[in-house]
Amino acid sequence: MRKNLEVFSGFETARPQLEKIFEHFASEGVYVVEGKRNVIKKVTVNNEVYNIKKFKTPGLLQSLVYRYLRKSKAKRSFEYAKKLVSNEINTPLPVAYCEFFSVGLRESYYVSKHLDYDFDFRVLIHQPKFPERTEILKQFADFTYKLHECNVNFLDHSPGNTLIVKKDKGIYDFFLIDLNRMRFETMSFEKRMHNFRRLWLSKTMIKIISKRYAELNQKSYDEIYQRMMYHSRKFQKKINSKKIRRRKRKA
């Protein structure tokens, strides 16, 4: 079986142990996520704590696509993380990625430094009275504006994919995870507003974020609010309709 392993600069000393972990992944580390599709484990290498994400083994056709036509999710995650870091956009620091091939792609892993975060964006949706919620949302608008200014279109800009670290009273850092679906392209105004759609924002949240985004952008608050609301509600209606159809099929 052919192996492809790339390690980020500064982590070369971890290479030998990482190779052993990939080869014996089932018996290594502690589960963080044990999903049907992807698995995440926490491991310690040279006194550093890393998260290793093992992606679902693709079917034969998809495995050939990943070998000959398209980069694997692991490789994309690694390369996109490096681009974010070069633009000073927070993400758990990339460490390595590894791919195993036979006929096509068999297994793939993405490694990042473990991040001790305080909460994720979902908390702000489910807890309207969360401490400093308004200030966090304003700073999140700053963070997303920086993404857009750096021509980053994070296609999975959803509640579970932003981790939040409280630095001090009223000061927060935001970290992107689950990076394999991303485009680096000029962000038009409409693309920027469309990029907020998956966050499942309430009307109040949209008002706060729109007001702050308007202060950073050259559009009016009303225009930003209306377009953000339009894309958010359209997406929510689409997801809710799918849920209703699934329930009807099960009934």
Secondary structure as UniProt FT lines:
FT   STRAND          2..7
FT   TURN            9..10
FT   HELIX           12..14
FT   HELIX           15..23
FT   HELIX           25..27
FT   STRAND          30..34
FT   STRAND          39..45
FT   TURN            46..47
FT   STRAND          48..54
FT   HELIX           60..68
FT   HELIX           73..86
FT   TURN            87..88
FT   STRAND          94..101
FT   STRAND          105..113
FT   STRAND          119..120
FT   HELIX           122..126
FT   TURN            128..129
FT   TURN            131..132
FT   HELIX           133..149
FT   TURN            150..151
FT   STRAND          152..154
FT   TURN            155..156
FT   HELIX           159..161
FT   STRAND          162..168
FT   TURN            169..170
FT   STRAND          171..176
FT   STRAND          182..184
FT   HELIX           189..194
FT   TURN            195..196
FT   HELIX           197..199
FT   HELIX           203..216
FT   HELIX           221..250
//
